[in-house]
Amino acid sequence: MMRHIGALVAVIAATGLSTAALAADPAWKAVDEAMGRAGAMQPGVVYKFSFPRSDLKVTVDGVAVKPALALGSWVAFKGEGGHAMAMGDLVLTEDEVAPVMKSLVQDGLQVTAVHNHILRASPSTLYMHIAGMGDPTKLAQAIHGALGKSKTPMEAIPASEQPLDLDAAALDAALGQKGKAAGGTYQFSIPRTETVQDMGAPVPPAMGTAIAINLQSAGSGKAATTGDFVLTAEEVNPVVQALVTNGIEVTALHTHMLAEEPRLYFMHFWGVDDPAKLGSGLRAALDKVNIARSQTSELPGAGKQ
């Protein structure tokens, strides 16, 4: 895998290929066909597909959760030609977990985690993290088949403009990062400083190793926030303390991968409060983490949730 990725990086450097040119590669067109929709090239030469659970009407503490806040299934590929690494995070209802897992296992995909991200969701949602190595088209066919065992909308739905109703500039200033609006939410994707590897290959932020912080309006001048902090072991309890002290609930703590280096823990959170107060609490937690401190509008892995 390292040899294949290294060769791809060398080709990009030598030819100056743009991500648009890479996305037009026939291999990715075949993956598009297998997935039933077009993917999008992300920073780090990651080809990514999004499957928002727009069919689910989920509420948490009286807040109607937008798909872009916490209900976005995704699958990402990195590699070249006939060999790629795939990772993903599938949002499922409880009755969908078993049939989706059976389909994935039968087709040789790995299930690396199944767990909650948020609490008190109605209906309850679970998150299945997956991984695989091999021919990207075959991987895509297997994943598409597994998703077909759920009620996940398989047809691409054109993005619609939704009002944000949040002060984006104030949130940028509070977190010291640059976010982006998506699906009626405001999203931050913040990479860690160190390079993460899994299965012997680099795992870019766009494949799920970036900290995700998402916010949406909760009405009455308040915002709801959720996402996950990506942490090393020594960062876990300082971040717990920072979040809890600032009134933000820690809703889950677990792993998403099996053999990553460094070992990472994913801490999910939920809060509903004044946006300025939430921003202050989230910034206090970010200050405990080894992150890239300077961001631009081109955010790796934006929209992780």
N, C-alpha and C positions, 0 to 999 in steps of 0.2 A: 504493500500500500504506500509506504513512504517513497518507493521508487517511482510509482505512477504519479503521485502528487508532485514530487520533485521535478519530474519531467514536464508536467503541465506548467508549473511555475516558470521553468526555464523557457518554455515556448512562449509564454506570455511576455516575459522580459525581452526575449529576442525579437519578437514580431510586433510588440506594442498592441496586441489584440485588446479591444475594449470588451467590457462585460456584455455589451449588446451583441458583439460578434460571437462571443462564447455562447450566449443564449441561443443564437441562430444555428449552432452546431447541430448536424443531423441526429447525433446521439440524444441530444436534449429534446429534439422534436419527437423522437420515438418515446421518450419518457413522458412528454406532454400527452401523447396519444394514449399511453397506458394509464395515466392518471385522470384522463378525461377533462383536462383543463390545462391552461398554460401556466408554467412556473415563472419565477422572476429571479434574475441573477442578483445576488446580494454581495456586499463587500466580503472579501476573503475567497472569492470565486466559489460561492455556495449557491446552488440552484434550489429554490425554495417554493413550496406550495402551501397555500393557506386554505383551510376548510372551516370557516366560521360556522358555529352551531346556531345559525339564525332560526332554526326550527324550534329551539328551546326557549321557553319563557321562564327564566330563572329569577327568583327574588331572594335577597339576603337582607334581613333586618328591615324589610319594607322597601328596599331599593331594587328596582327593576334593573338587572345586570345586562348591560349591552354586550353583544358578542365580542366586541373589541376589548372589553375590560378584562374578561376572564374565561371566555368560551370559544377560544380560537384554536382549533386543531391545526397542526402544521407538520410538514415533512420536508426535510432538507437533504440534498445530495452534494457530495464533494468527491471529485475524481475526474477521470477522463476515459474516453473510449469505452471499453467493455468492463471497466472496473471502477467501483465507487463505494464510498461509505455513505450509509443512510442513517439518519436519526429523525425522531419525531416525537410528538406529544399529542395524544388523541384524547379529546374530551368526550366522555361517554356517560350514559345513564347506567344505573346499576344492572339492569337487565341486558345491557349491550356488552358488558365486560366479557362474559364467558364466550359467546359466539365469535367476537372479534379476536380474542386471544387464541381460540382454537384454530381459526383460519390463519393467523400469523404463524403460529407454531408449525402447522402442517406445511407451510410454504418456506420454512427455514429462517424466519425472522426471530430475533431475540426480543423478549419482553424484559426490560431492565428495571421497571418499577410500576406499581399500581397503587394509587393513594389519592387522598383528598388534597385539594389546594385551599379551599375555603370551607367554612363551617356554616351550618344552619341554612344551606341552600335548599330551596324548594322549587323544582324537584332536586334531589341529591345528584351531584355530579362527581365523577371520578376521572382520574387522569392516568392514561397508560403511556409510559415512555417506551420507545422501541428503538432497535438498532439492527443494522445488517450490513453485510459486505458482499459485493459481487457485481454481476451485470446490472447496471442501473435500470434498464427496461424491465428485467425480470423482478427486481425489487419493487419497482413501481406497480407492476401488475399484481404482485402479492399484497401490497399495501392497499391498493384500490379495491381488491377483492375483499379484504378484511373490513374496510370501511363500509363496504356494501352490506355487511351484516348488521350495521347500525342504521339509524335514521339520519345520519350525517348528510346534508345536501351535497350531492355529487356534481351538480351542474354549477358552473361558475356564475355568480350573481354580480352584475355590475355594481360597483361601489356607488353609494348614494351620499350626497352631502348631508351631514347631520350637524345641527348647531352644537358648539362646544360648551358655551355658557360657563366658561372658566377663564380666568385671567392668565393666559399662557405666559406672558412676559414675567408676571410675578412668580409663577411656579419655576420658570427657568432661573430666576434670580435666587429663589429660596434653595433650590437644589444644587446650584452651581453647575448645571448641565443644560444642554439644549434638547428640548423635547420636540415632538411632532404630533399634529392632530391626525386622528384616524378613527373613523366610524363613530363620531360623537364622543371620543375619549382623547385624553392627552397622554402620550406615551414617552417614557424615557427608556433607553437601552444603553447600559453603562458597562463597558468591558472591564474586566480585571486587567491588571498590569502584566501579569505573567502569561505565558503561552500555556494553554491547556492541551493535553494530549489524551487520546483514548484509542485503543486498538492499534497503538503504534503510530498514530497519525495526528497532526494538529487538528484541534476542534475549534474553529473560529467562533466568535461571538454569535454570528447568525445561526449557528447550529445549537443554540440553547445555553451557552456559557456566559452570556451577559446578564447582569442584574436588570430585571424588568420592574419598572414602576409605572403603573397605569392609574389614571384618575378620570372620573366622570362626575358630572353634576348629580347631586342627590336631592336637589330642590331646597327651598328655603335658605338659600345662600350657603349650603353645605356641599361638600364633595365626598365621594366614596373613593377609596384607594385600595388596590390590591396588587399583587405581583410576587416576585421572589428575589431575595438576596442570595447571591452565590458566594459561599464563604469557605474559608479554610477552618480547620478545627479551632484554632486559637481565636478566631474572630466571632465564633458563634455566640458565646455568652455576652460579650460586650455589645453586640448588635441586639440581642434579646433585651438587655437592660435599657438600651437607648430607645427601642420601640415601645416597650411597656411603660417606661417612665413618661413617655410623651402620648400615652393614651391610644397607641396602635397595637392591636391584638396580633399575637403570633398564632397562626392557625395550623401550621404544619412545619415539621423539620425532618428532612429525609434526604436520600440520594436519588439522583436521576440516572446515573451511569454506573457501570460496574468496575471499570479498570482505569479510570482517569487519573492523570497525574498533573498537578497535585490533587490529592483527595479533596472533593468538594461536597459541601452540604448546602441544600437548598431550603431557605427559610421563607415560607409564605406568610402573608400578613393581610389584615383587613382593618380598615378604619373609616369612620364616617364622622366628619367634623368640619370646622371652618378650614378652608383651603390653606390659609396662611399657617394655621397650627399644624396641619398635616405636613405641609412643606418643611416646617421647622423640625418636626420629629423625624421625618425621612432623611433630612440632611444630617441630623445628629447620628443616625445609624450609618449613613454613607461615610461619615468621617472616621468610622471604625474599620473601614475596609480598604484593602490595597487595590484601588481603582485608578483608571486613567482620569486625571483631574481636569483635563481640557477636552471639550467636545465641540463638534461642529454640527451642522444640520444633516450631514450624511452619517447617520447613526447606524453602526453595525447591528443587525438583528432586530431592527425596530419592529414592534408589534409582536413580540414573543408570545404574549398571552393571546 
